[in-house]
Amino acid sequence: YDVNHATLRRVFNPKPPNTIKKVSYSKTITRRSIIHFTTSVAAGLLFISLFARFPANNKLQDVDCDFDNDISAGRIRSGVLRGRTWYLHANDTISSSVLSTHDYDPGLGKFIRESLSAFTDGIFLDIGANVGVMTSSSLQVGRYVVAVEALTDNARLLQCSANLNGYSHLLTLHNRPLSNPQQVKTKYCVCRPPGNPSDGILVPQQEAPGHAFCSESDCESPLESTTIDHLNIVDPVAVMKIDVEGLECLALSGGHALLKSNLKPCVIVAEFNPGLQNENGCTIHDMTIEMASRDYRPYRFLDSSCATGLLTADELDAMDRPGTVHNICWMPMSPPRHCHK
C-alpha cells in the first residue's frame, strides 16, 4: 500500500532539527543492543504497514458493529448482496430487493463495474452511498472507494458491511452532508419521511422546527456540511455516482476544483428527480448550465450504459416532469489521461 510521507511526518511528529539534543554514546555495541535495535525497526515497519491499511481520515473505522439487539428487534436485516453478506435496514425498498433478488438496481451496478474495468486507473466516488449497494460494486472488483453518506445509521451499516467482508482497506467513508461553498459548515438535521428507513432529507437546523418530516430527535446531533472539494481527493476518479435526494446541484457546485482538475471523473451518473430538485431551485436546464461550466455534457442513461448521443433540449424538457426519476450520464468534453481506454 502507498503511504503518504507527509501524513506520516504529521503522525510521528518529529521535533524540528534545532530542538533535538545531541547525545554522545561511549558504550560498546553489544549483541543485546543489536537485537533491541532490530526489534524496534520491525515494530516500526509493522506500524507503518497497519497505518497504510487503515486511512486516518476514516472516522467510522472503529464503529460499533454489534447488531444483535437490532436484528432481534427486527430493525436490521442481514442479506446476501451479490454473494456477500450485507447489513440492511428492515422493511425498506433496498432490503426488500436484496432479500428477494440478492441485488438492487442491477443495471447501475453493472455499469459501475464495467466502467471501472474500462478505466483501469481511478477510484469510485459514491456520493449519497446509502447502505453501500453501489459501493459494494466497486469493492467486489477490488477498486478503492471514497463514499459520502449523511445518514449516520446508513454509514454505520456500510462501514460494518465493508469490515465484515474484509474491504475496510479499500474504503474511506465520510459521514457528512454536502453543500455549496457558500453554505459550508452549515448544520443540518437528517429528517425522515415515513416508510423508508434508509431515506432521509437534509434540513438546515434553523428550518427544522415545524418541518413536516422533522422530529425533535432528528436534530439531537446535527451534522456540519462540507463540500466535494473539501474531501481532499488525491486520486484520479474513474466513476462518480451522486444521488442526494434533490440536492445534486448544491453538492456538485461544491466540486468545482475537482471537476476542473486532471483528477476529474471519466463519467458521472447523477440522479435527476424533478420534484425534489425543482423545489430546491435547480431545474434540469440549470443543472446543464452548471455542468457545462465544468466541461461536462449530458447523455441519457440506458439501463446499464450511457447513450452515445447528447440529450437534446426537447429530451431534457420531457424529463423535467415531477413524479419521474431519471439517471443522467455526464461526460467531460476533454477527458483527462486516466480516462483513455
C-alpha positions in Angstrom: 0.0 0.0 0.0 1.1 3.5 -0.7 1.9 5.7 2.3 1.7 9.5 2.1 5.0 10.6 3.6 3.7 14.0 4.6 0.9 12.3 6.6 3.5 10.0 8.3 5.6 13.0 9.2 2.5 14.6 10.9 1.6 11.3 12.7 5.1 10.7 14.0 5.5 14.5 14.7 9.3 14.6 14.9 10.9 17.5 16.7 12.4 20.3 14.5 16.1 19.8 13.9 17.1 22.7 16.2 15.3 21.2 19.2 16.9 17.8 19.0 19.6 17.4 21.7 22.9 15.9 20.7 23.8 12.9 22.8 27.2 11.1 22.7 27.4 7.4 23.4 30.6 5.8 24.7 29.1 2.3 25.4 30.3 -0.6 23.4 27.7 -2.0 21.0 26.6 -5.3 22.4 24.7 -8.3 21.0 21.7 -7.2 23.1 21.7 -3.7 21.7 21.7 -5.1 18.2 18.7 -7.3 19.0 16.9 -4.4 20.6 17.5 -2.2 17.5 16.4 -4.9 15.1 13.2 -5.5 17.1 12.4 -1.7 17.2 12.8 -1.4 13.4 10.5 -4.4 12.9 7.9 -2.9 15.2 8.1 0.4 13.3 7.6 -1.3 10.0 4.6 -3.1 11.3 3.1 0.2 12.5 3.7 1.7 9.0 2.0 -1.3 7.4 -1.0 -1.0 9.6 -1.2 2.7 9.1 -1.2 2.3 5.4 -4.0 -0.3 5.5 -6.3 1.9 7.6 -6.6 5.6 6.4 -6.5 8.1 9.3 -9.4 10.1 7.9 -11.8 7.1 8.0 -13.6 8.2 11.2 -16.0 5.3 11.1 -13.3 2.6 11.1 -13.9 1.7 14.7 -17.7 2.0 14.6 -19.7 -0.4 16.8 -20.8 -3.3 14.6 -22.8 -5.3 17.2 -26.2 -5.6 15.6 -27.6 -8.5 17.7 -30.2 -6.4 19.5 -31.2 -4.5 16.3 -31.6 -7.8 14.4 -33.6 -9.4 17.3 -35.9 -6.3 17.4 -36.4 -6.5 13.6 -34.7 -3.2 12.8 -31.7 -4.6 10.9 -31.6 -7.5 8.5 -28.6 -9.4 7.2 -29.0 -10.2 3.5 -26.9 -11.6 0.7 -25.8 -8.9 -1.8 -24.2 -10.5 -4.9 -22.8 -13.3 -2.9 -21.7 -11.2 0.1 -23.3 -10.8 3.5 -24.5 -7.1 3.8 -26.3 -5.3 6.6 -29.6 -3.6 5.7 -32.5 -1.7 7.2 -35.5 -3.9 7.7 -38.6 -3.2 5.6 -37.4 -0.7 3.1 -37.0 -0.7 -0.7 -33.4 -1.7 -0.8 -33.7 -4.5 1.7 -36.8 -5.9 0.0 -34.9 -6.1 -3.3 -31.7 -7.6 -1.9 -33.6 -10.2 0.2 -35.6 -11.3 -2.8 -33.1 -10.9 -5.7 -29.7 -10.5 -3.9 -29.3 -7.2 -5.8 -30.6 -3.7 -6.1 -30.6 -1.6 -9.3 -28.5 -4.2 -11.1 -28.2 -2.1 -14.3 -26.4 0.7 -12.4 -24.2 -1.8 -10.5 -23.2 -3.5 -13.8 -22.5 -0.1 -15.3 -20.2 0.8 -12.4 -18.3 -2.5 -12.6 -17.9 -2.3 -16.4 -16.8 1.3 -16.3 -14.2 0.6 -13.6 -12.9 -2.3 -15.9 -12.7 0.1 -18.8 -11.0 2.9 -16.8 -8.3 0.9 -15.0 -6.7 3.9 -13.3 -9.0 5.6 -10.9 -11.3 5.3 -7.8 -15.1 5.2 -7.4 -16.6 8.2 -5.8 -20.0 7.4 -4.3 -21.9 10.4 -3.1 -25.1 9.5 -1.4 -23.9 6.0 -0.7 -26.9 4.9 1.4 -26.0 1.5 2.9 -23.4 0.9 0.2 -25.1 -1.2 -2.5 -23.2 0.7 -5.3 -20.1 1.0 -3.2 -20.1 -2.8 -3.0 -19.9 -3.0 -6.8 -16.5 -1.3 -6.7 -15.3 -3.1 -3.6 -16.1 -6.5 -5.0 -13.8 -5.9 -8.0 -11.0 -4.6 -5.7 -11.3 -0.9 -6.5 -10.9 1.9 -3.9 -14.0 3.8 -2.9 -14.4 7.3 -1.4 -18.0 7.2 -0.1 -20.1 10.0 1.3 -23.3 9.3 3.3 -25.0 11.9 5.5 -27.3 9.5 7.4 -25.3 8.1 10.3 -27.1 4.8 10.6 -26.7 4.2 6.9 -23.0 5.0 7.2 -22.7 2.6 10.1 -24.3 -0.3 8.1 -22.0 0.5 5.1 -18.8 0.5 7.2 -19.7 -2.6 9.1 -20.6 -4.5 5.9 -17.2 -3.5 4.5 -15.4 -4.6 7.7 -17.3 -7.9 7.7 -16.2 -8.7 4.1 -12.6 -7.6 4.5 -13.0 -4.4 2.4 -12.1 -1.8 5.0 -8.7 -1.1 3.5 -10.5 -0.2 0.2 -12.9 2.3 1.8 -12.8 5.9 3.0 -16.2 6.8 4.4 -17.3 10.4 5.2 -20.4 10.8 7.3 -21.1 14.4 6.3 -23.8 16.2 4.2 -22.5 18.1 1.2 -23.3 21.7 0.3 -22.1 24.5 -1.9 -19.1 26.7 -0.8 -21.4 29.5 0.4 -23.1 27.1 2.9 -20.1 25.1 4.0 -20.2 24.2 7.8 -24.0 24.8 7.8 -25.5 22.4 10.4 -28.2 20.1 9.1 -30.8 17.8 10.7 -31.4 14.5 9.0 -35.2 14.2 8.8 -37.0 11.0 7.9 -40.0 10.8 5.6 -42.2 7.9 6.8 -42.0 4.4 5.2 -38.3 4.0 4.1 -35.7 3.8 6.9 -32.7 4.3 4.6 -34.0 7.5 3.1 -33.7 10.9 4.7 -33.7 14.6 3.7 -31.3 17.3 5.0 -33.0 20.3 6.6 -30.9 23.3 7.9 -31.1 23.2 11.7 -32.9 26.6 11.9 -35.6 25.4 9.5 -36.3 22.1 11.2 -38.8 23.1 13.9 -42.2 22.7 12.4 -40.9 20.9 9.3 -43.3 18.1 8.1 -40.6 15.4 8.2 -38.6 16.6 11.2 -39.0 15.4 14.8 -37.2 16.8 17.8 -34.9 13.7 17.9 -33.8 14.3 14.3 -31.9 17.4 15.5 -30.2 16.0 18.6 -27.0 15.5 16.7 -26.9 17.9 13.7 -24.2 17.3 11.1 -21.9 20.0 9.8 -21.7 20.2 6.0 -18.7 20.1 3.8 -18.0 20.2 0.0 -16.8 17.7 -2.5 -13.6 19.8 -2.9 -13.0 19.6 0.9 -13.0 15.8 0.7 -9.3 16.2 -0.4 -9.5 13.6 -3.1 -5.9 13.0 -4.4 -6.5 10.0 -6.8 -8.0 10.1 -10.3 -11.7 9.4 -10.3 -12.9 6.8 -12.8 -16.6 6.8 -11.9 -18.7 9.1 -9.7 -22.3 8.4 -8.7 -24.4 11.1 -7.0 -27.8 10.6 -5.5 -28.6 13.0 -2.7 -32.4 13.4 -2.8 -32.7 16.5 -4.9 -29.6 18.3 -3.7 -27.4 17.2 -6.6 -26.9 20.8 -7.9 -26.0 22.0 -4.5 -23.4 19.2 -4.0 -21.9 19.5 -7.5 -21.4 23.2 -7.1 -19.0 22.4 -4.2 -16.9 20.3 -6.5 -15.7 22.9 -8.9 -12.0 22.3 -8.3 -12.2 18.5 -8.7 -14.4 18.7 -11.8 -11.9 21.1 -13.5 -8.8 19.2 -12.5 -6.9 16.4 -14.1 -8.4 14.1 -11.5 -12.0 14.7 -12.8 -14.4 11.7 -13.2 -14.4 9.9 -16.5 -18.2 9.6 -16.1 -20.7 10.9 -13.6 -24.1 9.2 -13.1 -26.4 11.6 -11.4 -29.9 11.1 -10.3 -32.4 13.7 -11.5 -35.6 13.9 -9.5 -37.5 16.9 -10.9 -39.9 17.1 -8.0 -37.1 17.5 -5.4 -34.6 19.4 -7.5 -37.1 22.0 -8.7 -38.2 22.5 -5.1 -34.5 23.2 -4.3 -34.3 25.8 -7.1 -32.5 23.7 -9.7 -34.2 22.7 -13.0 -32.6 20.3 -15.5 -31.6 23.3 -17.6 -29.9 24.9 -14.5 -28.0 21.7 -13.9 -27.0 21.5 -17.6 -25.6 25.1 -17.5 -23.8 24.3 -14.2 -22.2 21.2 -15.6 -21.3 22.8 -18.9 -19.2 25.4 -16.9 -17.2 22.4 -15.7 -16.8 20.9 -19.2 -19.4 18.2 -18.8 -22.3 17.3 -21.2 -25.4 15.2 -20.6 -26.2 11.8 -22.1 -29.2 9.5 -21.4 -28.5 6.6 -19.1 -29.9 3.4 -20.7 -30.3 0.7 -18.1 -26.7 -0.3 -17.8 -24.9 2.1 -20.3 -24.7 5.7 -21.4 -26.2 6.6 -24.8 -23.8 7.8 -27.5 -25.8 10.9 -28.4 -26.2 14.0 -26.4 -29.5 14.7 -24.7 -31.4 17.3 -26.7 -33.2 20.3 -25.2 -36.6 18.6 -26.0 -35.5 15.4 -24.3 -34.4 17.4 -21.3 -37.8 19.2 -21.2 -39.5 15.8 -21.4 -37.5 14.6 -18.4 -38.4 17.6 -16.3 -41.7 16.3 -15.0 -42.4 16.0 -11.3 -43.2 12.4 -10.3 -40.5 10.9 -12.5 -36.9 10.0 -11.7 -34.0 9.6 -14.1 -30.3 8.9 -14.2 -28.2 11.1 -16.4 -24.6 10.4 -17.6 -22.4 13.4 -17.6 -19.1 13.0 -19.5 -16.2 15.5 -19.9 -15.7 17.2 -23.3 -11.9 16.9 -22.7 -11.3 13.7 -20.8 -8.1 13.6 -18.7 -5.4 11.0 -19.3 -6.7 8.4 -16.9 -10.0 8.3 -18.8 -8.4 7.0 -22.1 -9.4 3.3 -22.5 
